[in-house]
């Protein structure tokens, strides 16, 4: 028994001495083990935050998003769908001497053939490829083709003031940007149509509206005819020029009488409108107009520099 305790004591002392001298050699191994476990924990947490890693073929039930009743889900837009800001691609509103390459119809307008014949109307939101500017009796016109359902149609003449024109290559815009440009100006066209509708509703309540409208149209037609005859007179010679001069002198006297009639009825029309302003609806408070404006503001953020 005494011999047993002596052997036990020697083994215990030898073991303690061995641990004392070998423990420092084991520390790097332990530190590496701990570090590996910490890295595994970080990676696991990351996958749990963003979803399963690529290459995981195990079928799992889809997690349903938590959507509150009455609240529409948020649409996630991919970065490559948004695209670069148009200005970085040289696409911005043409001004000064900059020659535009494309544009958008910003309000419903007439479409004309090269000889000036009216062919119909084109709605707001239609994209055009600009070719050149032309001057006509109707003012400055844009000679351009229309982009309809992905194909070019035309060319046609469109009033320059009814277009918003841009520089750069339209094809460089992403599909989303192109759709947003069209939606923005389509909404703008709807806003303009609503304003005209409200103004008409207000106008017809005025007892002098019919007289005012007729006097205005007759007076403007007279002015347009005088402009046309003046251009012909300036290009003519001899007896033809003298005949046109006589006609223009008679038209001048007629124009003075037409302007007097117009001014008188306009004064009555304006007077009634001002006297009854409090009882007329305010277009600025119209629900549809405010909805159109809100939608335009939302779309404008998606196409910086292309919405006005």
C-alpha positions in Angstrom: 0.0 0.0 0.0 2.8 2.3 0.9 4.5 1.5 -2.5 1.2 2.4 -4.3 1.0 5.8 -2.9 4.6 6.4 -3.7 4.0 5.5 -7.4 0.8 7.6 -7.5 2.6 10.7 -6.2 5.4 10.4 -8.7 2.9 10.1 -11.6 0.9 13.1 -10.4 4.1 15.2 -10.2 5.3 14.1 -13.6 1.8 14.9 -15.1 1.8 18.4 -13.6 5.3 19.1 -14.9 4.3 17.9 -18.4 1.2 20.1 -18.5 3.2 23.1 -17.3 5.7 22.8 -20.1 3.4 21.7 -23.0 0.5 24.1 -22.4 2.1 27.1 -24.1 2.7 24.9 -27.2 -1.0 24.1 -27.3 -2.3 27.8 -27.1 -1.9 28.6 -30.8 -3.9 25.5 -31.7 -6.7 26.6 -29.2 -6.7 30.2 -30.5 -7.0 28.9 -34.1 -9.8 26.7 -33.1 -11.7 29.5 -31.4 -11.1 31.8 -34.3 -12.5 29.3 -36.8 -15.6 28.8 -34.6 -16.1 32.6 -34.5 -15.8 32.9 -38.3 -18.4 30.1 -38.7 -20.8 32.0 -36.5 -20.4 35.2 -38.5 -20.9 33.5 -41.9 -23.9 31.7 -40.5 -25.5 34.9 -39.3 -24.8 36.6 -42.6 -26.6 33.8 -44.5 -29.5 34.0 -42.1 -29.8 37.8 -42.8 -29.7 37.7 -46.7 -31.1 34.2 -47.3 -29.7 30.8 -48.3 -26.3 30.7 -50.1 -26.1 30.0 -53.9 -26.0 26.4 -54.9 -28.4 25.2 -52.1 -30.7 22.8 -53.9 -32.7 21.8 -50.9 -36.4 22.8 -51.4 -37.7 24.9 -48.6 -41.1 26.5 -48.2 -41.2 30.2 -49.3 -41.4 32.7 -46.5 -44.4 34.8 -46.9 -43.8 38.6 -46.5 -45.6 40.3 -43.7 -48.0 42.8 -45.3 -50.3 44.9 -43.2 -53.9 44.9 -44.4 -54.6 47.9 -46.7 -50.9 48.6 -47.3 -49.6 47.8 -50.8 -46.3 45.8 -50.9 -43.1 47.8 -51.8 -41.8 47.1 -55.3 -38.1 46.3 -55.3 -36.2 47.9 -58.2 -33.0 46.4 -59.4 -30.1 48.8 -59.7 -29.3 47.8 -63.3 -32.9 48.5 -64.2 -32.8 52.1 -62.8 -29.6 52.8 -64.9 -27.2 55.7 -64.8 -28.4 59.2 -64.5 -29.3 60.4 -68.1 -26.9 63.4 -67.9 -23.9 61.0 -67.5 -24.9 59.6 -70.9 -25.2 63.0 -72.6 -29.0 63.0 -72.4 -30.5 66.3 -71.2 -33.0 68.9 -72.4 -31.8 70.7 -75.5 -31.4 74.4 -75.2 -29.8 77.2 -77.2 -27.9 76.0 -80.2 -27.8 72.4 -79.1 -29.4 70.2 -81.7 -31.9 67.7 -80.2 -31.9 64.1 -81.4 -35.2 62.9 -79.9 -38.1 64.2 -77.8 -41.6 63.5 -76.4 -45.0 65.0 -77.2 -45.9 66.9 -74.0 -49.5 67.8 -74.9 -52.0 66.5 -77.4 -51.2 68.1 -80.7 -51.9 68.1 -84.4 -50.0 66.0 -86.9 -49.2 67.6 -90.3 -47.9 66.3 -93.7 -45.0 68.0 -95.3 -47.4 70.1 -97.5 -49.1 71.4 -94.4 -52.2 69.1 -94.6 -53.5 68.1 -91.2 -53.4 64.3 -90.7 -54.9 64.0 -87.2 -53.8 64.2 -83.6 -51.0 62.6 -81.7 -51.4 62.1 -77.9 -49.0 63.1 -75.2 -46.3 60.7 -74.2 -45.3 59.6 -77.8 -41.6 59.6 -78.4 -40.2 61.3 -81.6 -36.9 61.2 -83.4 -36.0 64.8 -84.3 -34.7 65.6 -87.7 -34.8 69.4 -88.3 -36.8 72.6 -87.6 -39.0 74.1 -90.2 -40.8 77.4 -90.3 -44.5 77.6 -91.4 -47.5 79.9 -91.1 -48.3 78.0 -88.0 -45.0 78.8 -86.4 -41.8 76.8 -85.8 -42.4 73.1 -86.6 -40.4 70.0 -85.9 -39.8 67.6 -88.8 -39.6 64.2 -87.1 -40.6 60.5 -87.1 -42.8 58.9 -84.4 -41.8 55.9 -82.4 -44.9 53.7 -82.2 -44.8 50.2 -80.7 -41.1 50.0 -81.2 -41.2 51.1 -84.9 -40.5 54.5 -86.6 -43.5 56.0 -88.5 -43.4 59.1 -90.6 -42.0 61.7 -91.0 -44.4 64.4 -89.9 -44.6 68.0 -88.9 -45.4 68.8 -85.2 -45.6 72.2 -83.5 -42.3 72.7 -81.8 -43.9 74.2 -78.6 -45.9 70.9 -78.1 -42.7 68.9 -77.8 -39.9 68.7 -75.2 -36.7 67.8 -77.0 -33.5 66.2 -75.7 -29.9 65.6 -76.8 -28.1 62.3 -76.7 -29.1 58.7 -77.7 -32.6 57.7 -76.6 -31.6 54.0 -76.9 -29.1 54.4 -74.1 -31.9 54.8 -71.6 -32.9 51.6 -69.8 -36.3 50.1 -70.6 -37.6 51.3 -67.3 -36.3 54.9 -67.9 -38.0 54.9 -71.4 -41.3 53.7 -69.9 -41.1 56.3 -67.2 -40.4 59.1 -69.6 -43.5 58.1 -71.6 -45.6 57.8 -68.4 -44.5 61.2 -67.1 -45.5 63.1 -70.3 -48.6 61.0 -70.7 -49.7 62.1 -67.2 -48.7 65.7 -68.0 -51.0 65.5 -71.1 -53.9 64.2 -68.9 -53.3 67.0 -66.5 -53.5 69.6 -69.4 -56.7 67.9 -70.7 -58.2 68.1 -67.3 -57.4 71.8 -66.9 -58.9 72.5 -70.3 -62.0 70.6 -69.4 -62.4 72.6 -66.1 -61.8 75.9 -67.9 -64.4 75.0 -70.4 -66.9 74.1 -67.7 -66.2 77.5 -66.0 -66.4 79.4 -69.3 -69.8 78.0 -70.4 -71.4 79.3 -67.2 -70.5 82.8 -68.3 -73.5 84.3 -70.2 -71.1 86.1 -72.6 -69.1 83.0 -73.4 -70.6 82.3 -76.9 -70.3 85.9 -78.0 -66.8 86.1 -76.7 -65.7 82.8 -78.4 -67.2 83.8 -81.8 -65.7 87.3 -81.7 -62.3 85.9 -80.8 -62.3 83.3 -83.6 -63.5 85.8 -86.3 -60.8 88.3 -85.2 -58.0 85.7 -85.2 -59.0 84.3 -88.6 -58.9 87.8 -90.0 -55.4 88.3 -88.6 -54.2 85.0 -90.1 -55.6 85.9 -93.5 -53.9 89.3 -93.4 -50.5 87.6 -92.7 -50.9 85.3 -95.6 -51.8 88.1 -98.0 -48.9 90.2 -96.7 -46.5 87.4 -97.6 -48.0 87.1 -101.1 -47.8 90.8 -101.6 -44.1 91.0 -100.6 -43.3 88.2 -103.1 -45.4 89.8 -106.0 -44.7 92.5 -108.5 -46.6 94.8 -110.8 -50.4 94.7 -110.9 -50.7 91.7 -108.7 -48.8 93.5 -105.9 -51.0 96.6 -106.3 -54.1 94.5 -106.1 -52.9 92.8 -102.9 -52.1 96.2 -101.5 -55.6 97.4 -102.1 -57.0 94.3 -100.5 -54.8 94.7 -97.4 -55.9 98.3 -96.9 -59.6 97.2 -96.9 -58.8 94.4 -94.5 -57.1 96.9 -92.2 -60.3 98.9 -91.8 -62.3 95.7 -91.3 -59.8 94.5 -88.7 -60.2 97.7 -86.7 -64.0 97.1 -86.5 -63.5 93.4 -85.6 -61.1 94.3 -82.8 -63.5 96.8 -81.4 -66.3 94.2 -81.3 -63.9 91.7 -79.7 -62.7 94.1 -77.0 -66.3 95.1 -76.0 -67.5 91.5 -75.6 -64.2 90.5 -73.9 -64.7 93.3 -71.3 -68.2 92.0 -70.5 -67.0 88.4 -70.3 -64.1 89.3 -68.0 -66.4 91.5 -65.9 -68.9 88.7 -65.2 -66.0 86.3 -64.4 -64.5 88.6 -61.8 -67.9 89.4 -60.2 -68.7 85.7 -59.8 -65.3 84.4 -58.9 -66.3 83.3 -55.4 -69.1 81.1 -56.7 -67.0 79.3 -59.3 -65.1 76.1 -58.5 -61.3 76.4 -58.1 -59.3 74.2 -60.5 -56.4 74.2 -58.0 -58.5 72.2 -55.6 -59.6 69.6 -58.2 -58.9 66.1 -57.0 -57.9 64.7 -60.4 -55.5 67.6 -61.0 -53.8 67.0 -57.6 -53.6 63.2 -58.3 -51.9 63.9 -61.7 -49.4 66.3 -60.0 -48.5 63.7 -57.4 -47.9 61.0 -60.0 -45.7 63.4 -62.0 -43.7 64.2 -58.9 -43.2 60.4 -58.2 -42.1 59.7 -61.8 -39.8 62.7 -62.0 -37.6 61.2 -59.3 -36.9 58.2 -61.5 -35.7 60.2 -64.5 -33.7 63.2 -63.1 -33.2 65.9 -65.7 -35.8 64.6 -68.1 -39.0 65.7 -66.3 -40.2 69.3 -66.4 
